[in-house]
């Protein structure tokens, strides 16, 4: 969005966020799934290590907050 100002990218971001919220959140265990199958069902195998790395999600959210504060992406609440 920052480069094009095309709201298509905001819409795509919202669709991606909705998909992630619906399928990646493990509500029973209070965490995020590492991986999904192609049909969006939870992947049950070990992805890399038997421990989870929670670093990437917070890093992504921090980046989004920084971009919002810099005005480089619009707030969904402000509708652009």
N, C-alpha and C positions, 0 to 999 in steps of 0.2 A: 504494500500500500504506500509506503513512504516514497517510493520512486515514481509510481504511476498515478497515485490518488484515485485509483479505480476501486470502487467499493466492492467489486467482485472479490477482491482478496480479503476484505473484512468478512464477507459472507462465507468464504471458504474456511477462514480461521474459525468462525463460530461453528460451522459444521464439523470441523475436525475436533474442536473442543467438546462438542456434544457427544461425538462418537467416543472420544477418550473417556469422558465422564461416565458414559453408559457401560462401556465394555472393559476398560482397564481398571476401574475401581473395584477392589475386592471388599465388598461391604461386610461380609462375614468376618474377615480377619483384620479389617481396618487398615488396609494398605493397598498399594497399586500392584497390578500384575505386571510381570516383566515382559510377557509376550502373549500374543493371541494366535490361534490357528487362522487359516484363511477365511473360515466362516465366522470369525470373530468370537468363537468359543475360547475359553481359557486354555492355554497350552499347559499341560501337566508335567512335562519333562523338565530336567535341569537345563537352564539356558547356558550358563558358563560355569559358575561356581555354585555350590549349595547355599551360599549366603547372598543376600540381595544388596545391591548398591543403590542407596536412595539418593545419590548425589544429583543425577540428571534432572529429575523433576523440579526440585527447588531451584536449581541453577536456571532452568528455563523460565520459571515463574519470576525470579529476580530480574532476569533480562527483560521480560515483558513489563514489569513495573518501571524499570529504568527507561525503557522506550516511551512509555506513557508519560513519565515525568518530563522527558525531553521534548515531548510533543511530536515524536517521530512516528507514532501510531495513534489513531484516534481512540478515544474512550467509547466503548459500546454504549455506555449510558448517555453520552452526548450525541449519539447517532452521527459521528463523524465531525 
